[in-house]
């Protein structure tokens, strides 16, 4: 039995929490609005959080602006040292924070811990990065000239995050942004405000211990109006947003209209190609975890299986058998595989998608449905289901954030790749094959059009070391590993003349 109240106490959560924080200081809002956080696990109210007003938001931005003037002068490795200590605090709080993620969001306890592990990993990555913010040097075409580039901090980074990874996505952005010399303003999902409050308490300790001024790590609890303020605010040069394509289009348009930068990580419609040369037992694990893990609420969740006709029936049979063994229930109980959806609105959209799929001709080989009674009183538990479909059904082209898996049959690999690419989204993709030619074709320029393409691994569960994000309606942004840090900095090209003449580039003569 998990002692939630002890965990809330450890993480500094009150019954009503203040609306915003600029680091160590917490403040109550100038209005009366409140968000109650209910757990989808048992429907119980966990605690409440006040909602910030536009005026509160403005104060936060002003504090952040001041903090940036200081933070950008701190040497990057010193900023990295703060992030190292943040990683240490996260290690100490992994169990408590992971449990709260599981309880407030509904993902399995293992996945809650896994999410905090991603935070720890990105901190380690960012610490190393703090000594590796490398720019290139170039050879000038002019004598006694030197050319190089520098990466400078950009200013305030606005972070809008989603409910499904309520803490990890913030850390991917913030750990990099901080070592790059930026300050951050975080607007978490209104569906998971308490995990955000907990994160801010954890970083608060580190900021205090290091005498970091107010305004380097800011949290603002609010609804979409706060997101809109951030998107339109010229004081925020970069807005990093994770969520639906609809939200991303609004943020991208608003930020673009003021020629700001946005980093968008939006919906996926991820497929695994199961080839005739696939290891079917291994493929089952990848497919089932990808489709039902996090109750199908990852942007990397497996939504479609594109299966070769020669193994289609055999694989379908294995899938149906595996689905029959899934235990659905309280995600804090480690025996269960599938927890609840985030709320009853998500349940309604799951049911709506099933109805639409049936109306278009989908054939359900594992039926869905909402579970009730017993452990399921929150009304958020649904049955993972499987339907045989055509790729061009409208509903199949759409990302439903729920455990609905679509099966599509193919004959030739070219056709399978075209089906895999034949959706508006482009986040994650995979092929299961032991055939080298197939694998390489899938990874080639004629292959997957996604930001992530895997061989003999499912579509979800990417490591933080790679750049994370995707193409088309996924928004084009890249977060976490590789050189994703460059999005958080401004590039400056410097040319220095150490000769005693002033030659012009391109050989231009200008004498007088
Ligand atoms: C998301 O769903 O927004 O690759 C992020 C994965 C996780 C991150 C998912 N590491 O599934």
Boltz pocket constraint, residues with backbone or C-beta under 6 A from the ligand:
constraints:
  - pocket:
      binder: B
      contacts: [[A, 118], [A, 164], [A, 165], [A, 169], [A, 242], [A, 297], [A, 298], [A, 299], [A, 300], [A, 301], [A, 459], [A, 460], [A, 461], [A, 462], [A, 463]]
      max_distance: 6.0
